[in-house]
Amino acid sequence: MNIAVCVKQVVTREWQIRLNDTKSWIRDEDASHEMNEPDAYALEEGLRLKEKHGGDVVVCSAGSARVSQVIREALARGADRAIHVEDGRLASADAFAVASALASAVGGEKFDLILTGLQSDDQGFAQTGVILAELLGMPHATIIMDVQIADGALRVKRELEGGWFQWLGMPLPAVLTIQSGINQLRYATLKGIMAAKKKEIRKVSGPAPALQHRIVRLYAPEKAKHTRMIGGSASEAARELVRALRDDARAL
């Protein structure tokens, strides 16, 4: 079974966000980066399916040269080889542009299964995997919590709202978006890190990003606090407090 896993490099969650001069994106050059968490779970699921059914796991990522950091990490965890769509404009691109780049990279190979994380930690649209499936003409399912393969068919468990789940039968090949927590992540071993240095990373050029949206301005959440003193007697202050909570704050 040949499995492709799409991973994205995002800013480390603990990093203090700094905006660029135009306030349209973050200052990437001095940021700390890591593998997108839902994509890490997708990678782990791909590696577990490979261990059960054989085959190869190919990690695919789109972005600037620094994306090689998460590609090497994925190879160290057990992926067999990688495809890198190298284009710095894809770092802040929308889901359609990224999916188009990934589709051009994986479309020429015959994958039985393509896995992505449910959504990215930076933009969080949860659309890239779905659009990728449409571009490749493959069936897809989202928010996957369990993957079972038997007799050339696929059976998946989807997480719904309110604590409900749904089991679906699907044909192969297919695209799945993986929910965080589906499995227990593994760490890269020293042996895996050394082996990753010898694994193939094929660099490809995708289509020019056809951006469907433009980020006009980013800003940090504004913190505002206003203290109001209520005077008068205790009974008057109590009546005014109730009125303010009911009419002004609408908390009652």
Wavefront OBJ file of the C-alpha trace (Angstrom):
o trace
v 0.000 0.000 0.000
v 1.375 3.374 -1.045
v 0.388 6.209 1.271
v 0.993 9.929 0.851
v 0.884 12.159 3.926
v 0.646 15.924 3.488
v 2.316 17.928 6.253
v 2.597 21.656 6.858
v 5.162 23.684 8.737
v 3.576 26.211 11.109
v 4.798 28.649 13.736
v 5.478 27.068 17.112
v 2.521 27.589 19.427
v 4.663 29.038 22.211
v 6.301 31.627 19.947
v 5.370 35.259 20.570
v 3.677 36.367 17.350
v 5.293 39.336 15.579
v 3.731 40.886 12.490
v 5.596 42.036 9.392
v 5.795 45.687 8.347
v 2.608 45.556 6.263
v 0.656 43.773 9.039
v -0.431 41.186 6.465
v 1.434 38.155 7.881
v 3.858 37.193 10.611
v 7.609 37.802 10.537
v 8.636 34.365 9.311
v 12.351 35.074 9.295
v 12.713 35.191 13.085
v 9.946 32.730 14.004
v 10.290 29.245 15.452
v 8.536 26.549 13.401
v 7.250 23.015 13.915
v 5.123 20.351 12.229
v 1.399 21.110 12.234
v -0.079 18.983 15.035
v -3.002 17.378 13.114
v -0.539 16.519 10.316
v 1.692 14.763 12.852
v -1.241 12.494 13.733
v -1.876 11.893 10.016
v 1.767 10.878 9.614
v 1.578 8.522 12.565
v -1.570 6.900 11.147
v 0.144 6.458 7.788
v 3.138 4.800 9.448
v 0.879 2.430 11.392
v -1.004 1.435 8.237
v 2.321 0.777 6.529
v 3.398 -1.472 9.416
v 0.145 -3.467 9.088
v -0.168 -3.666 5.319
v 3.315 -2.939 3.928
v 4.177 -0.424 1.254
v 5.674 3.058 1.439
v 4.834 6.320 3.183
v 5.668 9.425 1.155
v 5.511 12.761 2.939
v 4.580 15.792 0.857
v 4.915 19.422 1.876
v 4.629 22.825 0.196
v 6.503 25.964 1.166
v 9.893 27.649 1.226
v 13.270 25.972 1.724
v 12.859 25.961 5.515
v 10.031 23.394 5.150
v 12.802 20.815 4.793
v 12.970 20.910 8.610
v 9.594 19.188 9.043
v 10.245 16.956 6.037
v 13.415 15.637 7.692
v 11.482 15.147 10.923
v 8.853 13.088 9.092
v 11.556 10.994 7.426
v 13.213 10.451 10.810
v 9.925 9.162 12.233
v 9.702 6.526 9.510
v 8.502 7.990 6.193
v 10.329 6.443 3.229
v 10.802 9.490 1.006
v 9.486 13.000 0.470
v 8.183 15.433 -2.118
v 8.788 19.150 -1.556
v 6.873 21.755 -3.574
v 9.294 24.615 -2.957
v 7.582 27.992 -3.193
v 7.788 30.607 -0.444
v 4.460 32.140 -1.461
v 2.630 29.042 -0.253
v 3.393 29.769 3.412
v 0.447 32.164 3.723
v -1.552 30.973 0.695
v -5.174 29.907 0.887
v -6.401 26.299 0.875
v -7.075 26.202 -2.868
v -3.561 27.351 -3.769
v -1.932 24.876 -1.383
v -4.172 21.997 -2.514
v -3.381 22.797 -6.150
v 0.344 22.636 -5.409
v -0.021 19.340 -3.546
v -2.224 17.884 -6.295
v 0.423 18.649 -8.913
v 3.029 16.930 -6.753
v 1.141 13.708 -5.938
v -1.049 13.457 -9.029
v 1.647 11.766 -11.085
v 2.048 8.907 -8.605
v -0.394 6.125 -7.818
v -1.245 6.410 -4.134
v -3.779 4.115 -2.519
v -4.408 6.559 0.314
v -3.681 10.253 0.890
v -3.791 11.555 4.460
v -3.833 15.137 5.689
v -4.413 16.689 9.079
v -7.921 17.941 9.753
v -6.779 21.570 9.719
v -3.706 23.744 10.150
v -2.800 25.457 13.395
v -2.243 28.814 11.681
v -5.179 29.437 9.300
v -7.418 26.556 10.367
v -9.700 26.434 7.308
v -9.959 22.600 7.304
v -10.361 22.750 3.513
v -7.023 21.684 1.999
v -7.660 17.925 2.186
v -11.187 18.259 0.808
v -10.083 20.454 -2.116
v -7.162 18.103 -2.802
v -9.584 15.182 -3.105
v -11.756 17.129 -5.537
v -8.764 18.130 -7.689
v -7.596 14.500 -7.829
v -11.108 13.128 -8.421
v -10.929 10.896 -5.346
v -13.537 10.146 -2.660
v -12.845 11.674 0.728
v -13.942 11.662 4.363
v -13.156 14.153 7.125
v -12.527 14.209 10.897
v -11.326 10.591 10.924
v -10.779 8.833 14.263
v -10.145 5.264 13.042
v -8.962 3.699 9.774
v -9.460 0.034 8.874
v -8.421 -1.597 5.596
v -9.480 -5.099 4.574
v -9.944 -6.862 1.226
v -8.997 -3.736 -0.710
v -11.747 -1.662 0.918
v -11.645 1.142 3.449
v -13.716 1.563 6.605
v -13.382 4.769 8.610
v -14.831 6.269 11.767
v -15.819 9.951 11.622
v -16.261 12.213 14.641
v -19.556 14.108 14.616
v -20.981 16.730 16.967
v -22.376 16.003 20.408
v -20.167 12.976 21.048
v -21.568 10.989 18.092
v -19.533 8.974 15.576
v -20.229 7.618 12.095
v -18.751 4.562 10.365
v -18.358 4.753 6.582
v -17.305 2.251 3.935
v -15.209 3.727 1.123
v -13.373 2.522 -1.981
v -9.667 2.988 -2.525
v -7.921 5.196 -3.468
v -9.242 7.892 -1.136
v -8.306 11.049 0.763
v -8.807 11.280 4.534
v -8.390 14.237 6.899
v -7.202 12.975 10.293
v -8.381 14.293 13.654
v -5.827 14.971 16.405
v -5.804 12.262 19.075
v -6.471 9.361 16.709
v -3.293 7.672 17.944
v -0.212 8.077 20.128
v 2.590 9.963 18.399
v 6.022 8.401 18.188
v 9.309 10.243 18.522
v 12.174 10.105 16.080
v 14.935 7.780 17.250
v 18.654 8.430 16.774
v 18.689 5.627 14.216
v 15.778 7.247 12.403
v 17.473 10.663 12.405
v 20.624 9.198 10.889
v 18.649 7.222 8.294
v 16.673 10.340 7.292
v 19.839 11.960 5.950
v 20.033 9.332 3.204
v 16.359 9.349 2.191
v 15.199 11.002 -1.018
v 13.590 14.451 -1.006
v 12.324 15.206 -4.502
v 11.859 18.902 -5.141
v 9.194 19.901 -7.623
v 7.781 23.184 -8.827
v 4.028 23.513 -8.605
v 1.722 25.861 -10.481
v 1.885 29.555 -9.624
v -0.353 30.012 -6.566
v -3.785 31.126 -7.752
v -4.695 32.966 -4.583
v -8.411 33.078 -3.872
v -8.143 35.336 -0.856
v -5.876 38.139 0.291
v -5.004 38.887 3.904
v -5.619 42.593 4.375
v -4.562 43.037 7.990
v -3.642 40.987 11.017
v -3.687 42.297 14.564
v -3.384 40.941 18.077
v -6.592 40.733 20.118
v -7.165 44.084 21.784
v -7.377 43.976 25.541
v -9.664 46.621 27.008
v -10.808 46.983 30.603
v -13.192 49.572 31.998
v -13.912 49.996 35.683
v -17.104 51.758 36.720
v -17.743 52.857 40.283
v -21.361 52.754 41.464
v -22.167 55.261 44.169
v -25.135 55.830 46.470
v -26.453 53.774 49.329
v -26.184 49.993 49.417
v -29.752 49.510 48.152
v -29.326 52.099 45.390
v -25.991 50.587 44.327
v -27.547 47.098 44.289
v -30.419 48.247 42.063
v -28.031 50.010 39.683
v -25.724 46.960 39.569
v -28.620 44.674 38.629
v -29.774 47.134 35.970
v -26.261 47.435 34.518
v -25.808 43.667 34.404
v -29.224 43.218 32.784
v -29.375 46.114 30.338
v -25.768 47.111 29.636
v -23.775 43.882 29.967
v -26.772 41.625 29.189
v -25.400 39.107 31.661
v -28.776 38.458 33.295
l 1 2 3 4 5 6 7 8 9 10 11 12 13 14 15 16 17 18 19 20 21 22 23 24 25 26 27 28 29 30 31 32 33 34 35 36 37 38 39 40 41 42 43 44 45 46 47 48 49 50 51 52 53 54 55 56 57 58 59 60 61 62 63 64 65 66 67 68 69 70 71 72 73 74 75 76 77 78 79 80 81 82 83 84 85 86 87 88 89 90 91 92 93 94 95 96 97 98 99 100 101 102 103 104 105 106 107 108 109 110 111 112 113 114 115 116 117 118 119 120 121 122 123 124 125 126 127 128 129 130 131 132 133 134 135 136 137 138 139 140 141 142 143 144 145 146 147 148 149 150 151 152 153 154 155 156 157 158 159 160 161 162 163 164 165 166 167 168 169 170 171 172 173 174 175 176 177 178 179 180 181 182 183 184 185 186 187 188 189 190 191 192 193 194 195 196 197 198 199 200 201 202 203 204 205 206 207 208 209 210 211 212 213 214 215 216 217 218 219 220 221 222 223 224 225 226 227 228 229 230 231 232 233 234 235 236 237 238 239 240 241 242 243 244 245 246 247 248 249 250 251 252
